[in-house]
Amino acid sequence: MHNSASERGRERGSAVVEFALVLPILLLLCLALVQVGLLARDQLLLVQASRAGSRQAAVDPDDGAVRVAALDAAPGLDPARVEVTVVRAGGVGQPVEVTVDYGASIAVPLAGVFFPSEVRLEASTAMRQEFP
């Protein structure tokens, strides 16, 4: 009976060691999931920004106003990292395409193990121009 008690103690000890070895890997995976969530949020903000920009571009020929509208629609993004391009195909009734490009930095500590230092995200929307 004495042997089985010592065996149980060894099994508990090895389980603790195994858990201690696996815990850092689990922590890194959890941090990576948080970073993926942040990147998904940034992508959704870009889609929102490109839609707002294309709505503005459809009624206003000023590309500066388009940039302002796009940046206003994405309050969580760093404006210094946002690039807004406007491509107009012609006049009234022709499409105008607004593309918003963003260099998302990796914000979660230790998540850089799984990601490059910067991830390029892009969203593009086209609408019909309505101004004369």
PyRosetta script that sets phi, psi and omega in degrees:
from pyrosetta import init, pose_from_sequence

init()
pose = pose_from_sequence("MHNSASERGRERGSAVVEFALVLPILLLLCLALVQVGLLARDQLLLVQASRAGSRQAAVDPDDGAVRVAALDAAPGLDPARVEVTVVRAGGVGQPVEVTVDYGASIAVPLAGVFFPSEVRLEASTAMRQEFP")
pose.set_psi(1, -31.1)
pose.set_omega(1, 179.7)
pose.set_phi(2, -65.5)
pose.set_psi(2, -34.4)
pose.set_omega(2, 179.7)
pose.set_phi(3, -67.2)
pose.set_psi(3, -40.3)
pose.set_omega(3, -177.8)
pose.set_phi(4, -68.4)
pose.set_psi(4, -32.9)
pose.set_omega(4, 177.6)
pose.set_phi(5, -67.2)
pose.set_psi(5, -40.6)
pose.set_omega(5, 179.2)
pose.set_phi(6, -70.7)
pose.set_psi(6, -32.8)
pose.set_omega(6, 176.0)
pose.set_phi(7, -65.1)
pose.set_psi(7, -41.4)
pose.set_omega(7, 177.7)
pose.set_phi(8, -63.1)
pose.set_psi(8, -38.1)
pose.set_omega(8, 178.2)
pose.set_phi(9, -65.0)
pose.set_psi(9, -40.5)
pose.set_omega(9, 177.2)
pose.set_phi(10, -66.3)
pose.set_psi(10, -38.7)
pose.set_omega(10, 178.5)
pose.set_phi(11, -64.0)
pose.set_psi(11, -41.2)
pose.set_omega(11, 177.8)
pose.set_phi(12, -63.8)
pose.set_psi(12, -41.5)
pose.set_omega(12, 179.3)
pose.set_phi(13, -63.6)
pose.set_psi(13, -41.7)
pose.set_omega(13, 179.0)
pose.set_phi(14, -70.0)
pose.set_psi(14, -33.3)
pose.set_omega(14, 177.0)
pose.set_phi(15, -64.8)
pose.set_psi(15, -39.3)
pose.set_omega(15, 178.1)
pose.set_phi(16, -65.4)
pose.set_psi(16, -41.8)
pose.set_omega(16, 178.6)
pose.set_phi(17, -64.8)
pose.set_psi(17, -44.4)
pose.set_omega(17, 178.5)
pose.set_phi(18, -61.1)
pose.set_psi(18, -41.9)
pose.set_omega(18, 178.4)
pose.set_phi(19, -63.7)
pose.set_psi(19, -41.1)
pose.set_omega(19, 179.0)
pose.set_phi(20, -65.0)
pose.set_psi(20, -31.2)
pose.set_omega(20, 177.9)
pose.set_phi(21, -76.5)
pose.set_psi(21, -34.1)
pose.set_omega(21, -177.1)
pose.set_phi(22, -84.1)
pose.set_psi(22, -26.8)
pose.set_omega(22, -175.3)
pose.set_phi(23, -56.4)
pose.set_psi(23, -45.7)
pose.set_omega(23, 178.4)
pose.set_phi(24, -62.1)
pose.set_psi(24, -34.9)
pose.set_omega(24, 178.4)
pose.set_phi(25, -67.1)
pose.set_psi(25, -42.5)
pose.set_omega(25, 177.3)
pose.set_phi(26, -63.2)
pose.set_psi(26, -39.5)
pose.set_omega(26, 178.2)
pose.set_phi(27, -63.1)
pose.set_psi(27, -44.3)
pose.set_omega(27, 177.7)
pose.set_phi(28, -61.6)
pose.set_psi(28, -41.1)
pose.set_omega(28, 178.6)
pose.set_phi(29, -65.0)
pose.set_psi(29, -40.2)
pose.set_omega(29, 177.4)
pose.set_phi(30, -64.4)
pose.set_psi(30, -42.3)
pose.set_omega(30, 177.8)
pose.set_phi(31, -64.1)
pose.set_psi(31, -38.5)
pose.set_omega(31, 177.5)
pose.set_phi(32, -64.1)
pose.set_psi(32, -38.7)
pose.set_omega(32, 177.6)
pose.set_phi(33, -64.7)
pose.set_psi(33, -39.6)
pose.set_omega(33, 176.2)
pose.set_phi(34, -62.1)
pose.set_psi(34, -42.9)
pose.set_omega(34, 179.4)
pose.set_phi(35, -64.1)
pose.set_psi(35, -39.4)
pose.set_omega(35, 177.0)
pose.set_phi(36, -61.8)
pose.set_psi(36, -39.7)
pose.set_omega(36, 176.5)
pose.set_phi(37, -62.1)
pose.set_psi(37, -40.7)
pose.set_omega(37, 177.7)
pose.set_phi(38, -66.1)
pose.set_psi(38, -38.9)
pose.set_omega(38, 177.0)
pose.set_phi(39, -66.4)
pose.set_psi(39, -37.6)
pose.set_omega(39, 177.6)
pose.set_phi(40, -65.3)
pose.set_psi(40, -39.6)
pose.set_omega(40, 176.6)
pose.set_phi(41, -62.1)
pose.set_psi(41, -44.9)
pose.set_omega(41, 178.4)
pose.set_phi(42, -61.0)
pose.set_psi(42, -39.5)
pose.set_omega(42, 178.7)
pose.set_phi(43, -64.6)
pose.set_psi(43, -41.7)
pose.set_omega(43, 177.8)
pose.set_phi(44, -64.2)
pose.set_psi(44, -38.6)
pose.set_omega(44, 176.1)
pose.set_phi(45, -64.0)
pose.set_psi(45, -37.2)
pose.set_omega(45, 177.2)
pose.set_phi(46, -64.6)
pose.set_psi(46, -41.5)
pose.set_omega(46, 177.9)
pose.set_phi(47, -61.9)
pose.set_psi(47, -44.3)
pose.set_omega(47, 178.0)
pose.set_phi(48, -61.9)
pose.set_psi(48, -42.2)
pose.set_omega(48, 179.9)
pose.set_phi(49, -65.4)
pose.set_psi(49, -41.6)
pose.set_omega(49, -179.4)
pose.set_phi(50, -67.5)
pose.set_psi(50, -36.0)
pose.set_omega(50, 177.0)
pose.set_phi(51, -66.0)
pose.set_psi(51, -44.8)
pose.set_omega(51, 178.9)
pose.set_phi(52, -64.0)
pose.set_psi(52, -41.1)
pose.set_omega(52, 178.2)
pose.set_phi(53, -63.7)
pose.set_psi(53, -41.7)
pose.set_omega(53, -179.6)
pose.set_phi(54, -70.6)
pose.set_psi(54, -33.3)
pose.set_omega(54, 174.8)
pose.set_phi(55, -62.3)
pose.set_psi(55, -42.3)
pose.set_omega(55, 178.2)
pose.set_phi(56, -66.8)
pose.set_psi(56, -42.1)
pose.set_omega(56, -178.8)
pose.set_phi(57, -66.3)
pose.set_psi(57, -26.7)
pose.set_omega(57, -179.8)
pose.set_phi(58, -68.9)
pose.set_psi(58, -25.9)
pose.set_omega(58, -176.0)
pose.set_phi(59, -117.0)
pose.set_psi(59, -5.2)
pose.set_omega(59, -174.9)
pose.set_phi(60, -136.8)
pose.set_psi(60, 125.5)
pose.set_omega(60, -179.9)
pose.set_phi(61, -77.8)
pose.set_psi(61, -6.4)
pose.set_omega(61, -177.3)
pose.set_phi(62, -82.9)
pose.set_psi(62, 113.1)
pose.set_omega(62, -179.9)
pose.set_phi(63, -67.6)
pose.set_psi(63, -26.8)
pose.set_omega(63, 176.1)
pose.set_phi(64, -63.9)
pose.set_psi(64, -39.9)
pose.set_omega(64, 177.4)
pose.set_phi(65, -67.0)
pose.set_psi(65, -32.9)
pose.set_omega(65, 177.4)
pose.set_phi(66, -64.7)
pose.set_psi(66, -43.7)
pose.set_omega(66, 179.0)
pose.set_phi(67, -62.0)
pose.set_psi(67, -44.1)
pose.set_omega(67, 179.5)
pose.set_phi(68, -61.6)
pose.set_psi(68, -44.6)
pose.set_omega(68, 179.5)
pose.set_phi(69, -62.5)
pose.set_psi(69, -40.7)
pose.set_omega(69, 179.6)
pose.set_phi(70, -66.3)
pose.set_psi(70, -44.1)
pose.set_omega(70, -180.0)
pose.set_phi(71, -66.8)
pose.set_psi(71, -37.2)
pose.set_omega(71, 177.9)
pose.set_phi(72, -64.2)
pose.set_psi(72, -29.9)
pose.set_omega(72, -178.6)
pose.set_phi(73, -80.8)
pose.set_psi(73, -7.9)
pose.set_omega(73, -178.6)
pose.set_phi(74, -128.1)
pose.set_psi(74, 70.5)
pose.set_omega(74, -173.6)
pose.set_phi(75, -67.4)
pose.set_psi(75, -19.2)
pose.set_omega(75, -177.9)
pose.set_phi(76, -87.6)
pose.set_psi(76, -4.0)
pose.set_omega(76, -177.4)
pose.set_phi(77, -96.2)
pose.set_psi(77, 148.6)
pose.set_omega(77, 176.4)
pose.set_phi(78, -75.4)
pose.set_psi(78, 114.7)
pose.set_omega(78, -176.9)
pose.set_phi(79, -59.3)
pose.set_psi(79, -27.0)
pose.set_omega(79, 179.8)
pose.set_phi(80, -68.7)
pose.set_psi(80, -20.7)
pose.set_omega(80, -177.8)
pose.set_phi(81, -101.3)
pose.set_psi(81, -0.3)
pose.set_omega(81, -177.2)
pose.set_phi(82, -95.9)
pose.set_psi(82, 132.5)
pose.set_omega(82, 175.7)
pose.set_phi(83, -121.9)
pose.set_psi(83, 122.6)
pose.set_omega(83, -179.0)
pose.set_phi(84, -112.4)
pose.set_psi(84, 124.2)
pose.set_omega(84, 176.0)
pose.set_phi(85, -119.4)
pose.set_psi(85, 140.0)
pose.set_omega(85, -179.3)
pose.set_phi(86, -120.0)
pose.set_psi(86, 125.2)
pose.set_omega(86, 178.4)
pose.set_phi(87, -121.5)
pose.set_psi(87, 116.1)
pose.set_omega(87, -179.6)
pose.set_phi(88, -104.2)
pose.set_psi(88, 134.1)
pose.set_omega(88, -177.8)
pose.set_phi(89, -88.8)
pose.set_psi(89, -15.7)
pose.set_omega(89, -177.6)
pose.set_phi(90, 166.3)
pose.set_psi(90, -142.5)
pose.set_omega(90, -176.4)
pose.set_phi(91, -97.6)
pose.set_psi(91, -147.5)
pose.set_omega(91, -176.9)
pose.set_phi(92, -56.4)
pose.set_psi(92, 135.4)
pose.set_omega(92, 179.0)
pose.set_phi(93, 86.2)
pose.set_psi(93, -12.3)
pose.set_omega(93, 179.3)
pose.set_phi(94, -92.3)
pose.set_psi(94, 155.5)
pose.set_omega(94, -177.0)
pose.set_phi(95, -75.4)
pose.set_psi(95, 150.9)
pose.set_omega(95, 169.6)
pose.set_phi(96, -125.8)
pose.set_psi(96, 130.9)
pose.set_omega(96, -177.9)
pose.set_phi(97, -114.5)
pose.set_psi(97, 129.7)
pose.set_omega(97, 177.4)
pose.set_phi(98, -113.5)
pose.set_psi(98, 123.8)
pose.set_omega(98, 178.1)
pose.set_phi(99, -115.6)
pose.set_psi(99, 130.6)
pose.set_omega(99, 178.5)
pose.set_phi(100, -115.7)
pose.set_psi(100, 122.1)
pose.set_omega(100, -178.3)
pose.set_phi(101, -114.5)
pose.set_psi(101, 139.9)
pose.set_omega(101, -175.8)
pose.set_phi(102, -142.8)
pose.set_psi(102, 134.7)
pose.set_omega(102, 174.3)
pose.set_phi(103, -96.6)
pose.set_psi(103, 95.2)
pose.set_omega(103, -177.8)
pose.set_phi(104, -79.6)
pose.set_psi(104, 127.1)
pose.set_omega(104, 177.5)
pose.set_phi(105, -87.3)
pose.set_psi(105, 157.6)
pose.set_omega(105, 178.4)
pose.set_phi(106, -83.2)
pose.set_psi(106, 115.1)
pose.set_omega(106, -172.5)
pose.set_phi(107, -96.1)
pose.set_psi(107, -22.9)
pose.set_omega(107, -174.8)
pose.set_phi(108, -87.5)
pose.set_psi(108, 126.5)
pose.set_omega(108, 178.6)
pose.set_phi(109, -58.7)
pose.set_psi(109, 143.0)
pose.set_omega(109, 178.1)
pose.set_phi(110, 70.0)
pose.set_psi(110, -8.1)
pose.set_omega(110, 178.5)
pose.set_phi(111, -74.6)
pose.set_psi(111, -15.3)
pose.set_omega(111, 177.4)
pose.set_phi(112, -61.3)
pose.set_psi(112, -13.7)
pose.set_omega(112, 175.6)
pose.set_phi(113, -62.3)
pose.set_psi(113, -34.1)
pose.set_omega(113, -175.6)
pose.set_phi(114, -101.2)
pose.set_psi(114, -13.2)
pose.set_omega(114, -173.9)
pose.set_phi(115, -128.0)
pose.set_psi(115, 156.1)
pose.set_omega(115, 170.4)
pose.set_phi(116, -71.1)
pose.set_psi(116, 171.7)
pose.set_omega(116, -176.8)
pose.set_phi(117, -67.5)
pose.set_psi(117, -23.8)
pose.set_omega(117, 178.3)
pose.set_phi(118, -142.3)
pose.set_psi(118, 137.9)
pose.set_omega(118, 179.0)
pose.set_phi(119, -115.1)
pose.set_psi(119, 125.9)
pose.set_omega(119, 179.3)
pose.set_phi(120, -85.1)
pose.set_psi(120, 125.7)
pose.set_omega(120, 177.9)
pose.set_phi(121, -119.1)
pose.set_psi(121, 149.1)
pose.set_omega(121, -177.6)
pose.set_phi(122, -147.8)
pose.set_psi(122, 143.4)
pose.set_omega(122, 173.5)
pose.set_phi(123, -139.7)
pose.set_psi(123, 144.2)
pose.set_omega(123, -176.7)
pose.set_phi(124, -139.8)
pose.set_psi(124, 139.0)
pose.set_omega(124, 179.1)
pose.set_phi(125, -139.3)
pose.set_psi(125, 141.1)
pose.set_omega(125, 177.6)
pose.set_phi(126, -121.1)
pose.set_psi(126, 142.3)
pose.set_omega(126, 176.0)
pose.set_phi(127, -140.2)
pose.set_psi(127, 165.5)
pose.set_omega(127, 179.7)
pose.set_phi(128, -84.6)
pose.set_psi(128, 132.8)
pose.set_omega(128, 179.2)
pose.set_phi(129, -74.1)
pose.set_psi(129, 138.1)
pose.set_omega(129, -176.2)
pose.set_phi(130, -122.1)
pose.set_psi(130, -4.5)
pose.set_omega(130, -179.9)
pose.set_phi(131, -84.4)
pose.set_psi(131, 152.9)
pose.set_omega(131, -179.2)
pose.set_phi(132, -72.6)
pose.dump_pdb("model.pdb")
